[in-house]
Amino acid sequence: MLLERSVDLVVALLGVLRAGGAYLLLDPSYPVERRAWMLADAGAVCVVSSGVLAGGVPGGVPVVEVGGGGLVVGSVVGGVLDPVVVGSGGAAYVLYTSGSSGVPKGVVVSHGGFAGLVAGHRGLLGVGPGCRVAQFASAGFDTFGWEWSMALLTGAALVVVPQEERLGGELAVFLAREGVTHVTLPPGVLALLDEGDVDPGVVVVTAGEECPPEVMARWSRGRVMFNSYGPTETTVDATLWRCDPDAGEVLIGGPVFSTRVFVLDGSLEPVPPGVVGELYVAGDGLARGYLRRSGLTGERFVACPFGGAGERMYRTGDLARWTAEGRLVFAGRADDQVKVRGHRIEPGEIAGVLTAHPGVAQAAVVAREDTPGDTRLTAYIVPETTTTDPATASLSADLRAHTAARLPAYMIPAAFVLLPELPLTINGKLNRAALPTPEYA
C-alpha cells in the first residue's frame, strides 16, 4: 500500500487482512528506487494507492486506486465478503528493516503475533471500548502496527495525528482536542514536549530508542507511563516496564503476554543478575522469519534450549542484564547496529550504497553523539582520487544526492568526511578514536 497516513490507509490494510492477504506498507517519503526494490522482493500482486502517489508505482505492478472500485477479492454474497480463514501462522504483514548486507530485509509477521500484542494492550495498558488511541508513527515503522491494533482490535477508536500537528505544542493541543487516552511517542518527541500540556490521565508509552532518565522521570511523575522494548521480529513488543520516576535507571521491564526472555552468554547459558549478556526472546510473538532469506532466518531464529521440541527463540543482538528484582536493563548492542531517532539502522547498508558511487573507494558509517542526546550518522569516505583533486570538491554534495535517491531520509548521513585512508581496525572494528569530528551542515 502506498498511501499517506489516513483513514484510507487503515481501511485498505484491514481490507487486505480481511481478504486473507498480507500487507506491505510503502512510506511515501521513501525514494522511488527503494520502493521498487521492496515491491519486487516482496512479490507484491498489486499496490493500493491514490492520486499523485499512484503515479509513483513502478511499471508492471497493478495499481488499485482507493475509491476506484477496481479490487475484488473473494466472493461476495448479499454484499458481504465470505469469511476467509487464516491460521495463526499465516502472514499478516511484511516490514522491511535495514540490512547489514547492503539491502533491506523483510520481516514476515504472523497473525498469531497480534494475539499476544492485543492481550497486552488490554491487560497492561487498559485499552478498550471508550478509549481513543493516537496514531503517530510513520507507516513504515513497526509502531504503526502497535497503534492500529491497540485501537481497532480492542474496541477503541484510532485517531490519526495530522502531519502538521506531530510536534511540540501543536501535538499537545491535538491530544486534548481529540480526547486521546493513549499515545505512543519516541523519547525524542517527549523531550521537546511540555508534560504539563498533556492531561495526566493520558497513558503515555515511549518506544523506539533508549529513553533518557530525565525524560522518564519528568513524564512518569503523576501519570501512567510505560517504556516498551521490542524489535520488529517479536511483533513490535517484547518487554514492558511501568516507569517509576524515583527509579535510579530506566528499565525495559519484563516479558509481555505469551513471551519469554533470556539473557545468555556465548554458550547459551543464563547469566546471573547484574551480568551483561545477549537478549533472546521466545514466544508466540516471534515473526516467521526473513522473506527469501533462509540463511539469515536460521542465524537469528535459533532453537530454544529452554522450550519444547521445535520451539525457537530470536537472537536480538541487544545486550541486557537482570536486576536483583528480576527486571531487565538495556545495555547496548553486540554488533554494529544503531538506533537513530527510533529507527533501526545497519551502517553496512549505507556503506554499501556509498561504495556503489564511482567516486568512492572505501566508506564507513558510524553513529556519533557529539552533543548529548543528539545521535547523528557520519560517513567517512576514501575517494577514488586524492582529496586535493578538484574532482573531489563536490563529492560530498554528490554523495548526499546519491544516498537520498536510494535510502530513506533517516538513513542519510548528516555529514560526509573525506579521508586519505580509513583508520586501522582494532579487533576487527574501525578505530573510532582516530576518526575526526565532523562539521554538520
ABEGO torsion letter per residue (X at the ends): XBBBBBAAAAAAAAAAAAAGBBBBBBBAABBAAAAAAAAAAAGBABBBBBEAAAAABBBGBBBBBBGAGABBBEBBBGGBBBBBBBBAABBABBBBBBBAAGBBBBBBBBAAAAAAAAAAAAAAAGBBBGBBBBBABBAABAAAAAAAAAAAAAGBBBBBBBAAAABEAAAAAAAAAAGBABBBBBAAAAAABBAAABBAABBBBBBGBBBBAAAAAAAABGBBBBBBBEBAAAGGBABBBBBBAABABBBAEBBBBGBBBBBBBAAGBBBBBGBBBBBBBBEAABBAEBBGBAAAAAAABBBBAABBBGBBBBBAGBBBBBBAAGBBBBAEBABABBBBGGBBBBAAAAAAAAAABAABABBBBBBBBABBGBBBBBBBBBBABBAABAAAAAAAAAAAAAAAAABBAAABBABBBBBABBBBBBGGBBBAAABBBBBBX
